[in-house]
Amino acid sequence: MSDPSEVMWNEVVFSLAKDIEKIVMPIFGKPEAGKDVGTNVSGDVTKYVDKIAEDKAVERLKALGINIVSEEVGFVDLGSEYTAVVDPIDGSYNFTAGIPIFAFSFALFRKKKPVYAALYEFATRNYYEAIPGEGAFMNGEPIRVRPLPHAKAAVSFYTRERGVGLIRRVKRVRVLGAIAVEMAYLARGTLQGVVDIRNYVRPTDVAAGTLLVREAGGKVVDEDGKDITVHLSAEEKMNLIAASDGELLRVILEEVNSDGS
């Protein structure tokens, strides 16, 4: 069994993402992909595509002797200092519906500290990476957030009525259905903000994206403006606000916490 501290994680994770790609892409947009095959640890329905993708991820990562947190199986404790927080198909509704916005999301922690994060976007084949203290990358090239005045910003915004005044204060609102992908787009500068205040997202959805955004120069906080700590959990639900810069973050927090919303 490999020593996790000596594993070339960029090679292992990219190889795993390509293996998942081989088994899922033949059923992209097909009815069998969306078949219900059970429920996950949070009580949500497990789709066939989620199950086969996760089975492959768990099989490969278990062989490395590390703990695993994933949406369907929950926490797999192998007694390691290292834990991989994985969402094998972020955006599985998009996948089953034939919408090409979905990705493999992976974040590795040693105890509670992030070590490496990656996201592989199947449709574009872009591979994003974040390494604490070293930056964020797409296909090996450095990426950075792209701040804009809030009136020109594009923000991905998920809400249940709260904070809707934000729509009037930014130029564009997007809802792409795959928050890990949206956070990668923020990290590379094609979105300026990602907001989900439905108390809905889980650490498996945003662990990789949080490190990507931070290493690309952005901010990731809760609705009180406090830096988010990603917990090693498949069940915890949370709110998340990510922004390219402090000024846009201020505007988002104003609207999210406005009594008039």
VODREN-558287 format. One record per residue: residue number from 0; z, x, y of N, C-alpha, C in turn; residue in three letters. Coordinates in steps of 0.001 Angstrom, whole numbers, plus 500000, padded with zeros to 6 digits. Atoms other than C-alpha are relative to their C-alpha. Example, Ala and Ser with C-alpha at 12.3 -4.5 7.8 and 13.67 -1.06 7.14 Angstrom:
REM residues 2
<site 0 <500000 500890 498810> <507800 512300 495500> <500000 500900 501200> "ALA">
<site 1 <499940 499180 498810> <507140 513670 498940> <500730 499230 501090> "SER">
REM end
This chain:
REM residues 261
<site 0 <500000 500842 498804> <500000 500000 500000> <500000 500879 501247> "MET">
<site 1 <500133 499186 498801> <499060 501365 503438> <501242 499910 500880> "SER">
<site 2 <498988 500030 498952> <501597 502348 506092> <499354 499317 501207> "ASP">
<site 3 <500639 500729 498889> <500856 499776 508848> <499800 500835 501254> "PRO">
<site 4 <500126 499181 498789> <501419 502409 511534> <498801 500935 499929> "SER">
<site 5 <501141 499093 500160> <498527 504441 510102> <498682 499266 499767> "GLU">
<site 6 <501211 500799 500237> <496061 501583 509590> <499122 500007 501255> "VAL">
<site 7 <500951 500131 498889> <492930 501586 511767> <499764 498503 500206> "MET">
<site 8 <500012 501451 499906> <493509 498027 512904> <498692 499446 500543> "TRP">
<site 9 <501287 500499 499494> <490260 497725 514821> <498996 499835 498864> "ASN">
<site 10 <500941 500082 501132> <488311 498406 511621> <500408 498892 499026> "GLU">
<site 11 <499512 501003 500957> <490496 496203 509408> <499741 498591 500518> "VAL">
<site 12 <500109 501356 499450> <490443 493206 511735> <498533 499606 500177> "VAL">
<site 13 <501417 500322 499856> <486736 493414 512502> <499386 499681 498631> "PHE">
<site 14 <500500 500241 501355> <485986 493636 508775> <500460 498631 499483> "SER">
<site 15 <499480 501301 500425> <488226 490615 508105> <499254 498869 500709> "LEU">
<site 16 <500732 501027 499246> <486519 488621 510864> <498595 499796 499428> "ALA">
<site 17 <501355 500107 500568> <483106 489395 509349> <500040 499347 498621> "LYS">
<site 18 <499855 500654 501314> <484345 488344 505886> <500186 498495 500162> "ASP">
<site 19 <499806 501429 499728> <485539 485025 507310> <498684 499379 500468> "ILE">
<site 20 <501297 500487 499518> <482210 484632 509096> <499069 499670 498826> "GLU">
<site 21 <500898 500216 501150> <480367 484941 505772> <500324 498728 499239> "LYS">
<site 22 <499652 501176 500797> <482335 482154 504135> <499956 498699 500807> "ILE">
<site 23 <499966 501255 499233> <482504 479692 507039> <498670 499604 500625> "VAL">
<site 24 <501200 500371 499240> <479164 479900 508829> <499000 499162 499198> "MET">
<site 25 <500910 500893 500742> <477169 478317 505962> <500380 498515 500098> "PRO">
<site 26 <499618 501421 499892> <479194 475102 506535> <500213 499579 501456> "ILE">
<site 27 <499848 500342 498586> <479173 475165 510353> <499301 498679 500309> "PHE">
<site 28 <500558 501284 499596> <478687 471606 511619> <499711 499038 498865> "GLY">
<site 29 <500269 500874 501145> <478496 470139 508105> <501232 499157 499665> "LYS">
<site 30 <498866 500899 500266> <480666 467201 506960> <501099 500633 499150> "PRO">
<site 31 <498976 499430 500881> <482417 469243 504263> <500996 500868 500770> "GLU">
<site 32 <499116 499131 499220> <483870 471578 506926> <501208 499236 500519> "ALA">
<site 33 <498939 500789 499403> <485944 468738 508364> <500799 499156 499037> "GLY">
<site 34 <499241 500788 500980> <487291 467280 505131> <501485 500316 500087> "LYS">
<site 35 <498551 499803 500016> <491056 466747 505133> <500425 500510 498628> "ASP">
<site 36 <499557 499437 501283> <492686 468916 502485> <501525 500150 499928> "VAL">
<site 37 <498537 499927 500024> <496379 468489 503322> <500551 500008 501409> "GLY">
<site 38 <499383 499872 498684> <498785 469076 506180> <500594 501392 500134> "THR">
<site 39 <499437 498667 499787> <500032 472281 507781> <501497 499908 500273> "ASN">
<site 40 <498544 499947 499846> <503601 473383 508555> <500498 499156 501166> "VAL">
<site 41 <499609 500844 498863> <503599 471357 511788> <499723 498530 499750> "SER">
<site 42 <500304 501384 500318> <502452 468190 510045> <498615 499563 500431> "GLY">
<site 43 <501371 500330 499611> <498903 468337 511445> <499080 500092 498791> "ASP">
<site 44 <500960 500004 501105> <495910 467719 509220> <499314 501371 499880> "VAL">
<site 45 <500721 498767 500286> <494384 470798 507583> <498574 499657 499590> "THR">
<site 46 <501407 500197 500339> <490589 470854 507545> <499560 501051 498968> "LYS">
<site 47 <500501 499089 501035> <488620 472472 504738> <499652 501372 500570> "TYR">
<site 48 <500396 498701 499432> <487221 475168 507045> <501232 500826 500357> "VAL">
<site 49 <498772 499261 499692> <490749 476080 508214> <500598 500607 498734> "ASP">
<site 50 <499391 499555 501264> <491923 476358 504607> <499277 501209 499429> "LYS">
<site 51 <500711 498872 500626> <489157 478631 503341> <500062 501246 500876> "ILE">
<site 52 <499902 498845 499103> <489315 480837 506433> <501386 500636 499895> "ALA">
<site 53 <498649 499460 500089> <493082 481176 506214> <500260 500663 498652> "GLU">
<site 54 <499816 499387 501322> <493029 481866 502471> <499476 501431 499998> "ASP">
<site 55 <500587 498651 499944> <490758 484851 503124> <500870 500920 500838> "LYS">
<site 56 <499174 499171 499122> <492919 486114 505983> <501313 500381 499327> "ALA">
<site 57 <498709 499740 500645> <496177 485778 504037> <499833 500979 498837> "VAL">
<site 58 <500267 499104 501143> <494702 487459 500958> <499862 501452 500470> "GLU">
<site 59 <500244 498639 499512> <493524 490481 502968> <501239 500609 500653> "ARG">
<site 60 <498857 499459 499270> <496633 490841 505121> <501213 500216 499098> "LEU">
<site 61 <498908 499798 500965> <499112 490388 502258> <499854 501350 499295> "LYS">
<site 62 <500258 498739 500700> <497475 493371 500567> <500468 501207 500814> "ALA">
<site 63 <499525 498922 499133> <498571 495464 503563> <501520 500012 500112> "LEU">
<site 64 <498537 500024 500031> <502202 494434 503050> <500661 499559 501286> "GLY">
<site 65 <499416 500435 498732> <502700 492909 506497> <500330 498501 499950> "ILE">
<site 66 <499692 501418 499870> <504261 489575 507425> <498823 499300 500676> "ASN">
<site 67 <501108 500767 499434> <501876 486807 508437> <500538 498698 500576> "ILE">
<site 68 <499759 501318 499413> <502196 483855 510796> <498634 499364 500206> "VAL">
<site 69 <501280 500690 499879> <499331 481392 510470> <500238 498503 500008> "SER">
<site 70 <499790 501415 499693> <498820 477749 511369> <500256 499136 498772> "GLU">
<site 71 <499887 500875 501167> <498496 476292 507893> <501197 500362 499122> "GLU">
<site 72 <498936 499595 500934> <500958 478348 505802> <501331 500287 500682> "VAL">
<site 73 <498765 499678 499306> <503513 479105 508511> <500303 501485 499936> "GLY">
<site 74 <499565 498601 500003> <505530 482332 508169> <500049 500526 498568> "PHE">
<site 75 <499971 499330 501304> <504859 484581 505181> <500770 501302 500195> "VAL">
<site 76 <499105 498873 499766> <507740 487067 505068> <499909 500992 498836> "ASP">
<site 77 <500079 498943 501015> <506993 490278 503171> <500974 501134 500301> "LEU">
<site 78 <498968 499009 499708> <509926 492150 504701> <499512 501190 500794> "GLY">
<site 79 <500564 498898 499228> <507761 494301 506962> <500505 499985 501435> "SER">
<site 80 <499749 499936 498555> <508461 495511 510515> <498841 499364 500765> "GLU">
<site 81 <501233 500457 499346> <504906 494336 511268> <499682 498559 499625> "TYR">
<site 82 <500381 501395 500218> <503760 490734 511677> <498665 499727 500680> "THR">
<site 83 <501287 500421 499435> <500223 489465 512166> <500072 498509 500312> "ALA">
<site 84 <500063 501404 499576> <499910 486209 514133> <498519 499635 500072> "VAL">
<site 85 <501426 500217 500236> <496602 484719 513103> <499609 498539 500162> "VAL">
<site 86 <500657 501307 500054> <494414 481722 513841> <498590 500267 499479> "ASP">
<site 87 <501291 499624 500584> <491487 482122 511438> <498806 499285 500633> "PRO">
<site 88 <501052 500723 499271> <489436 479421 513225> <500654 499281 501179> "ILE">
<site 89 <499560 500693 498792> <490543 478662 516763> <498817 499198 500520> "ASP">
<site 90 <501114 500873 499631> <488447 475676 517794> <499365 499368 498779> "GLY">
<site 91 <500568 500524 501252> <488079 474150 514346> <499354 498629 500195> "SER">
<site 92 <500718 501251 499729> <487189 470737 515801> <498573 500302 500456> "TYR">
<site 93 <501349 499593 499563> <484284 472411 517603> <499157 500409 498801> "ASN">
<site 94 <500726 499528 501183> <483319 474066 514326> <499477 498826 499185> "PHE">
<site 95 <500413 501110 500861> <483267 470824 512365> <498985 499102 500704> "THR">
<site 96 <500908 500858 499236> <481412 469011 515176> <498666 500677 500313> "ALA">
<site 97 <501238 499289 499717> <478710 471673 515412> <499912 500562 501409> "GLY">
<site 98 <499954 499419 498654> <479822 472971 518830> <500328 501487 499855> "ILE">
<site 99 <499837 498574 500336> <479460 476779 518828> <501007 500751 500864> "PRO">
<site 100 <498932 499312 499265> <482732 477653 520598> <501235 500020 499109> "ILE">
<site 101 <498861 499829 500903> <485293 478941 518091> <500098 501478 499666> "PHE">
<site 102 <499796 498565 500191> <486751 482274 517069> <501111 500275 499002> "ALA">
<site 103 <498903 499457 500792> <488976 484322 514797> <500938 500735 500951> "PHE">
<site 104 <499021 499433 499073> <492175 485276 516638> <501095 500721 499222> "SER">
<site 105 <499051 499149 500732> <494544 488075 515564> <500863 500774 500983> "PHE">
<site 106 <499104 499159 499203> <497610 489674 517139> <501029 500629 499071> "ALA">
<site 107 <499050 499268 500844> <499784 492327 515502> <501206 500407 500827> "LEU">
<site 108 <498747 499627 499343> <503428 492856 516423> <500787 500952 499098> "PHE">
<site 109 <498997 499208 500715> <505866 495586 515428> <501356 499514 500499> "ARG">
<site 110 <498826 500784 499609> <509160 493708 515423> <499508 498933 500977> "LYS">
<site 111 <500463 501041 499063> <508594 491672 518615> <499030 500548 501033> "LYS">
<site 112 <500875 499378 498994> <506353 494085 520493> <498548 499979 499537> "LYS">
<site 113 <501410 500008 500393> <502562 493634 520515> <499463 501409 499817> "PRO">
<site 114 <500589 498701 500342> <500606 496507 518979> <498491 499975 500208> "VAL">
<site 115 <501465 500098 499960> <497014 495259 518851> <499625 498536 499951> "TYR">
<site 116 <500501 501376 500067> <495106 492045 519469> <498485 500015 500005> "ALA">
<site 117 <501459 500086 500053> <491545 490997 518747> <499566 498556 499854> "ALA">
<site 118 <500602 501315 500141> <489301 487981 518908> <498510 500200 499726> "LEU">
<site 119 <501422 499921 500346> <485910 487612 517239> <499384 498632 500195> "TYR">
<site 120 <500677 501258 499688> <483654 484917 518647> <498754 499904 499117> "GLU">
<site 121 <501034 500053 501031> <481391 483833 515797> <498604 499752 500562> "PHE">
<site 122 <501337 500374 499518> <478539 482319 517825> <499319 501142 500751> "ALA">
<site 123 <500587 498914 499202> <478041 485266 520192> <500144 501362 499318> "THR">
<site 124 <499643 498755 500688> <479427 487937 517834> <500632 501025 500939> "ARG">
<site 125 <499232 499111 499124> <481433 489359 520707> <501367 500262 499374> "ASN">
<site 126 <498710 499594 500554> <484512 491294 519604> <500872 500520 501131> "TYR">
<site 127 <499076 499647 498922> <487389 491437 522071> <501221 500696 499402> "TYR">
<site 128 <498808 499288 500448> <490318 493834 521744> <500939 500241 501176> "GLU">
<site 129 <499005 499614 499002> <493538 494517 523626> <501000 500943 499347> "ALA">
<site 130 <499047 499003 500496> <495772 497538 523179> <501038 500214 501105> "ILE">
<site 131 <498985 499895 498954> <499107 497595 525045> <499954 501345 500727> "PRO">
<site 132 <500016 498792 499179> <498937 500069 527909> <498649 500675 500100> "GLY">
<site 133 <501313 499349 499983> <495295 500939 527233> <498893 499109 500539> "GLU">
<site 134 <500993 500880 499414> <493431 497844 528400> <499409 499013 499021> "GLY">
<site 135 <500716 501014 500775> <491143 495106 527161> <498527 500383 499946> "ALA">
<site 136 <501373 499550 500253> <487652 495540 525759> <499180 498879 499371> "PHE">
<site 137 <500940 500857 500713> <484594 493573 524677> <498904 500891 499453> "MET">
<site 138 <500982 499156 500673> <482376 495283 522142> <500136 501465 500423> "ASN">
<site 139 <499716 498606 499691> <484060 498568 523032> <499975 500368 501469> "GLY">
<site 140 <500072 499721 498559> <483522 498288 526803> <501173 499348 500721> "GLU">
<site 141 <498852 500578 499289> <486444 497752 529209> <499624 498706 500732> "PRO">
<site 142 <500183 501244 499248> <486806 494258 530691> <501189 499792 500924> "ILE">
<site 143 <498948 500322 499035> <488801 492990 533679> <499835 498566 500460> "ARG">
<site 144 <500065 501321 499377> <489684 489643 535167> <499207 500114 501306> "VAL">
<site 145 <500800 500024 498773> <487599 488574 538176> <500594 498971 500957> "ARG">
<site 146 <499390 500953 499071> <489742 486999 540884> <498979 499481 501010> "PRO">
<site 147 <500798 500629 498952> <488053 484560 543264> <500934 499135 500837> "LEU">
<site 148 <499205 500983 499250> <489401 482403 546104> <500099 498707 499192> "PRO">
<site 149 <499810 501147 500895> <490833 479288 544454> <498921 498936 500179> "HIS">
<site 150 <501040 501008 499772> <488159 477103 546043> <498691 500351 499307> "ALA">
<site 151 <501207 499577 500727> <485538 479085 544115> <500275 500265 498523> "LYS">
<site 152 <499585 499626 501356> <487460 479473 540864> <499568 498965 498965> "ALA">
<site 153 <500242 500851 501169> <486576 478062 537438> <501237 500064 499112> "ALA">
<site 154 <498750 500069 500757> <489595 476891 535466> <499842 499070 498809> "VAL">
<site 155 <499905 500860 501177> <489955 475563 531946> <501339 499275 500080> "SER">
<site 156 <498808 500780 499652> <492457 472718 532298> <500214 498867 499003> "PHE">
<site 157 <499608 501043 500955> <494175 470646 529598> <501281 499355 500517> "TYR">
<site 158 <498821 500695 499501> <496602 467985 530776> <500013 498577 499472> "THR">
<site 159 <499894 501450 500210> <497879 464493 530180> <500504 499414 501311> "ARG">
<site 160 <499779 500559 498660> <497756 463357 533827> <500771 500924 500935> "GLU">
<site 161 <499206 499139 499131> <500155 466008 535124> <499115 501023 500720> "ARG">
<site 162 <500662 498932 499266> <498871 468315 537865> <498539 499777 500313> "GLY">
<site 163 <501437 500241 499840> <495508 466594 538309> <499491 500353 501393> "VAL">
<site 164 <500421 499549 498674> <495476 467572 541993> <499312 501351 499967> "GLY">
<site 165 <500653 498697 500134> <494378 470988 540777> <498473 499871 500000> "LEU">
<site 166 <501454 500199 500097> <490903 469547 540138> <499348 500079 501378> "ILE">
<site 167 <500563 499998 498644> <490385 469151 543898> <500086 501369 500660> "ARG">
<site 168 <499759 498717 499320> <491513 472692 544685> <499225 501166 499402> "ARG">
<site 169 <500849 498953 500582> <489212 474657 542390> <498558 499499 499970> "VAL">
<site 170 <501414 500393 499958> <485431 474672 542172> <499548 499307 498719> "LYS">
<site 171 <500471 500530 501289> <484948 473984 538470> <501168 499869 499031> "ARG">
<site 172 <499037 500176 501084> <487055 472615 535625> <499235 499978 498684> "VAL">
<site 173 <500630 499912 501318> <486147 473437 532037> <501026 499615 498931> "ARG">
<site 174 <499167 500251 501177> <487541 472160 528733> <499124 500325 498800> "VAL">
<site 175 <500915 499509 501035> <485941 474162 525931> <500503 499768 498584> "LEU">
<site 176 <499507 500360 501319> <488200 473201 523038> <500393 501162 499106> "GLY">
<site 177 <499567 498831 500788> <489200 476709 521943> <500732 500939 500955> "ALA">
<site 178 <499267 499306 498943> <491980 478187 524049> <499965 501519 499839> "ILE">
<site 179 <500098 498552 500187> <491781 481641 522476> <498711 500532 500611> "ALA">
<site 180 <501286 499601 499415> <488122 481839 523479> <500079 499922 501523> "VAL">
<site 181 <499898 500161 498554> <488906 480540 526958> <500822 501126 500626> "GLU">
<site 182 <499218 498885 499474> <491548 483235 527424> <499198 501301 499961> "MET">
<site 183 <500888 498833 500027> <489015 485857 526347> <499011 499941 501163> "ALA">
<site 184 <500919 500152 498861> <486619 484445 528967> <500708 500312 501316> "TYR">
<site 185 <499220 499619 498821> <489376 484774 531559> <500121 501522 500077> "LEU">
<site 186 <499844 498544 500022> <489952 488376 530485> <498717 500716 500423> "ALA">
<site 187 <501266 499325 499661> <486248 489193 530922> <499437 499569 501347> "ARG">
<site 188 <500400 500357 498654> <485954 487420 534282> <499085 498809 500139> "GLY">
<site 189 <500884 501160 499898> <483909 484326 533438> <500760 498702 500280> "THR">
<site 190 <499094 501043 499516> <486879 481988 534028> <501075 500695 500834> "LEU">
<site 191 <498903 499428 499212> <489648 482483 536555> <501369 499480 499553> "GLN">
<site 192 <498718 500536 500444> <492311 480323 534924> <499875 499219 498704> "GLY">
<site 193 <499896 500825 501209> <493375 478683 531654> <501367 499330 500052> "VAL">
<site 194 <498764 500760 499852> <495985 475917 531853> <500076 498963 498889> "VAL">
<site 195 <499753 501058 500979> <497406 473835 529011> <501447 499558 500158> "ASP">
<site 196 <498642 500502 499726> <500383 471702 530024> <500254 498705 499237> "ILE">
<site 197 <499770 501152 500877> <500383 469202 527149> <501149 500238 499028> "ARG">
<site 198 <499001 499571 500990> <503214 471020 525325> <499395 499940 498605> "ASN">
<site 199 <500835 500159 501191> <500648 471452 522601> <499646 501324 499315> "TYR">
<site 200 <500478 498769 500630> <499530 475050 522056> <501132 500720 499273> "VAL">
<site 201 <499050 499238 500814> <501224 477272 519497> <499749 501498 500169> "ARG">
<site 202 <500215 498558 499912> <501739 481033 519381> <498746 500471 499258> "PRO">
<site 203 <501206 499590 500727> <498951 481274 516789> <498742 499804 500839> "THR">
<site 204 <501155 500262 499145> <496550 479827 519393> <499844 501055 501091> "ASP">
<site 205 <500052 499232 498748> <497460 482177 522233> <500555 501417 499908> "VAL">
<site 206 <499410 498662 500102> <499044 485370 520857> <498998 501079 500406> "ALA">
<site 207 <501017 498990 499669> <495827 487403 521040> <499539 499847 501443> "ALA">
<site 208 <500481 500240 498646> <494651 485767 524256> <500970 500461 501064> "GLY">
<site 209 <498996 499566 499025> <497918 486511 526031> <499903 501496 500241> "THR">
<site 210 <500114 498551 499839> <497601 490235 525373> <498669 500373 500654> "LEU">
<site 211 <501302 499739 499377> <493896 490188 526278> <500057 499801 501508> "LEU">
<site 212 <499947 500303 498566> <494548 488547 529643> <500864 501016 500742> "VAL">
<site 213 <499103 499059 499316> <497464 490807 530512> <499399 501392 500083> "ARG">
<site 214 <500595 498663 499983> <495649 493984 529537> <498748 500067 500889> "GLU">
<site 215 <501157 500053 499097> <492663 492824 531613> <500427 499802 501455> "ALA">
<site 216 <499500 500072 498629> <494900 492515 534685> <500448 498626 500444> "GLY">
<site 217 <499607 501357 499642> <495733 488794 534584> <501454 499714 499695> "GLY">
<site 218 <498610 500425 500167> <498952 486831 534361> <500069 498827 499023> "LYS">
<site 219 <499788 501094 500957> <500282 484537 531608> <501464 499584 500093> "VAL">
<site 220 <498638 500480 499732> <503313 482384 532412> <500176 498589 499454> "VAL">
<site 221 <499748 501406 500315> <504991 479072 531641> <499934 499181 501287> "ASP">
<site 222 <500146 500839 498810> <505109 476119 534046> <501037 500299 501076> "GLU">
<site 223 <499033 499557 499001> <508115 477687 535788> <499612 501336 500624> "ASP">
<site 224 <500456 498720 499458> <506130 480831 536525> <500597 501211 499324> "GLY">
<site 225 <499381 498870 500719> <508066 482948 534016> <499036 500547 498953> "LYS">
<site 226 <500879 499378 500999> <506191 485431 531846> <500275 499410 498624> "ASP">
<site 227 <499867 500566 501350> <505531 483948 528438> <500294 501116 499004> "ILE">
<site 228 <499770 499134 501150> <506992 485664 525400> <499428 499288 498779> "THR">
<site 229 <500605 500605 501192> <504928 485021 522285> <500962 500172 498830> "VAL">
<site 230 <499091 499959 501136> <507282 484129 519450> <499219 500007 498684> "HIS">
<site 231 <500657 499893 501304> <506449 484802 515825> <500214 498705 499235> "LEU">
<site 232 <499806 501346 500533> <506156 481122 514965> <498665 499282 499908> "SER">
<site 233 <501197 500834 500141> <503496 478747 513690> <500275 498571 500433> "ALA">
<site 234 <499614 501393 499745> <505405 475629 514697> <500390 499718 501437> "GLU">
<site 235 <499578 500202 498617> <506722 476146 518220> <498826 499529 500859> "GLU">
<site 236 <501027 500471 499070> <504768 474227 520876> <500404 500391 501416> "LYS">
<site 237 <499697 499430 498694> <504483 475467 524428> <498960 499593 501027> "MET">
<site 238 <500947 500105 498899> <502851 475124 527829> <499601 501407 500415> "ASN">
<site 239 <500501 498667 499645> <500754 477982 529139> <499126 499905 501240> "LEU">
<site 240 <500840 499865 498819> <499249 478969 532468> <499584 501460 500099> "ILE">
<site 241 <500534 498645 499872> <497010 482026 532669> <499070 500027 501201> "ALA">
<site 242 <500804 499920 498784> <495361 483183 535879> <499577 501441 500258> "ALA">
<site 243 <500548 498680 499708> <493300 486061 537164> <500846 500769 501010> "SER">
<site 244 <499246 499319 498939> <495650 486780 540074> <501126 499103 500491> "ASP">
<site 245 <498822 500709 499536> <498830 485750 541836> <499695 498826 500912> "GLY">
<site 246 <500323 501088 499067> <497141 483582 544483> <499573 498740 499249> "GLU">
<site 247 <500402 501166 500790> <495406 481305 541972> <501191 499466 499202> "LEU">
<site 248 <498815 500434 500741> <498586 481227 539901> <500917 499155 500895> "LEU">
<site 249 <499161 500761 499058> <500516 480039 542978> <499450 498584 500184> "ARG">
<site 250 <500622 501312 499798> <498031 477190 543539> <500184 499128 498756> "VAL">
<site 251 <499844 500763 501241> <498161 476132 539876> <501443 499508 499853> "ILE">
<site 252 <498594 500382 500148> <501966 476159 539801> <500399 498920 501013> "LEU">
<site 253 <499740 501026 498987> <502093 474139 543033> <499591 498624 499490> "GLU">
<site 254 <500534 501294 500449> <499949 471397 541525> <500701 499507 498727> "GLU">
<site 255 <499360 500377 501264> <501541 471438 538083> <501410 499458 500242> "VAL">
<site 256 <498617 500384 499723> <504985 471052 539604> <500145 499047 501181> "ASN">
<site 257 <499970 500924 498881> <504020 468615 542352> <500452 498605 499548> "SER">
<site 258 <499519 501350 500321> <505875 465287 542339> <498901 498955 500123> "ASP">
<site 259 <501075 500969 499791> <502680 463598 543458> <498981 499984 498898> "GLY">
<site 260 <500989 499925 501075> <500823 464534 540283> <500210 498886 499005> "SER">
REM end
